[in-house]
């Protein structure tokens, strides 16, 4: 009966919005007043927002039968703040914050920028970005104005570290005219779209009055109207549920570090953008209520899922057969964490035989990546062989590294490279942690390498030591193995692989490729070409070897539908089959 009533309510609301021609809710009126614009610019306007062309919305939502119901999902990532400007980048926070807050524009997995609160326009050389306000409303019914956008930008920029501020805002001028804000850069800023147009980034839109209630403290005002070097101390971080106000499809009902409860934002109007998927796609907010329960204990999570306490959650490997036997749905949650091995090519390790590219090629020719992943997971079906540091399906995705003698497990070729090298049988030191996937990977790979005459000495340390040693080239290791997250935007922003913070790889070819990616707009033909040249340098010089990633599964109760579309942090389009 409850779902039927919810369905009727959804239908009534949909027809009411269509009848009003998409105007603001009758009960809400804009309350924001003009704020302070950047020096040398006009005062933000409050005229009718731009309303770009979009497909006509049907008189009755064809998905109306999906609305209604509640579900509880379990997360092992703790939430630590209610303030999106303070910590949305943390997974535990982003799982719920992305439902409540939205950025001005967002980059999709295809490298394109899609409108959210604003339309996005970028010049061909990437030195100018223009945002034009669309018609949207906060969950309290207030219409979003340029005052709110500007206040949100000021608060996030003002609380950033000075190094982060400089990367994004140094040399940037800002001009506000009516419902448009224009950013002009001295040169193309590769960090702008990644930081500013990130669906899970800090630049989320909040009401001006909330930004002013929780102000940035300290710092210095710059010529472009932004504070540099400020802070959000404890009393400037949002700490009241009533002050958690965004433009997203849900609003916050209750919050604690153990449980977050969200309910549908009934004034939210879905944005229909052709081609947009994932976080950039249409958000329908099917469920009446979403509860995210925080449970860090794997055994407890698994038992609770099997007992029916959660509608969506993780189950430990040993209990997966029982979950499937009970009829729970097994769903790939779209992980982007990949296993790999890095060679210590730092100058401080110059005496190591690992500096010889032919030895590295011999190692690459030897390694059976599938066997390494199987040693980690114990389940061949749970392994995805991918050597790329970029999420598959992005504009940068290619097969160059995969085609470069990767995962061929060819011992004869390995011996040919070994004969060309200066290797004399010295022990190659491999850094890993005890009782971990890193140890399993190192054991499997070292066995393969010793079969062709490459001697491996495992440097087994505790997790704490590993965390510090893997980022320090002078710890005596030649190889390290761990997991790092693939990027879904511009690859040049991936510090681990591209800039080499864990492999300390440098070469002329790499430098030239990185410079091409840094100086050309994200997703452009020149930027993609730069990444292809970087991939070829990886093939030629072998600074690391990626094995691939393990599939992480979630389990759902029968009848719950979840289209993750390559990401696992949003649940607005989940629904119960009627």
Secondary structure, DSSP 8 states (H G I E B T S, - for coil): -HHHHHHHHHHHHHHHHHHTTT---TT-----------TTS--B--S-----------SS-TTGGG---EEEEEESS----S-HHHHTTSHHHHHHHHHH--BSEEE-TTS-EEESSEEEEE-TTSSEEEEEE-S-B-TTS-B--HHHHHHHHHHHHHTS-HHHHHHHHTTEEEEEEBTEEEEEESS--HHHHHHHT-TTSS-B---HHHHHHT--BS-EE-TTS-EES-B--GGGS---GGG---SSSEEEEEE-SSEEEEEE-TT------TT--GGGS------SEEEEEE---HHHHHHHHHTTS-SEE---GGGHHHHHHTT-EEEE----EEEEEEE---GGGTTSGGG-HHHHHHHHHH--HHHHHHHHHS-GGGEE----SB-TTSTT--STTTTTTTT---HHHHHHHHHHS---S--EEEEEETTSHHHHHHHHHHHHHHTTT--EEEEEE-HHHHHHHTT-GGGS-SEEEEEEE-BSS-GGG-IIIII-TTT----HHHHHHHHHHHSS-TTSHHHHHHHHHHHHHHHHH--EEEEEEE--EEEE-TTEE---TT-SS--TT-EE--
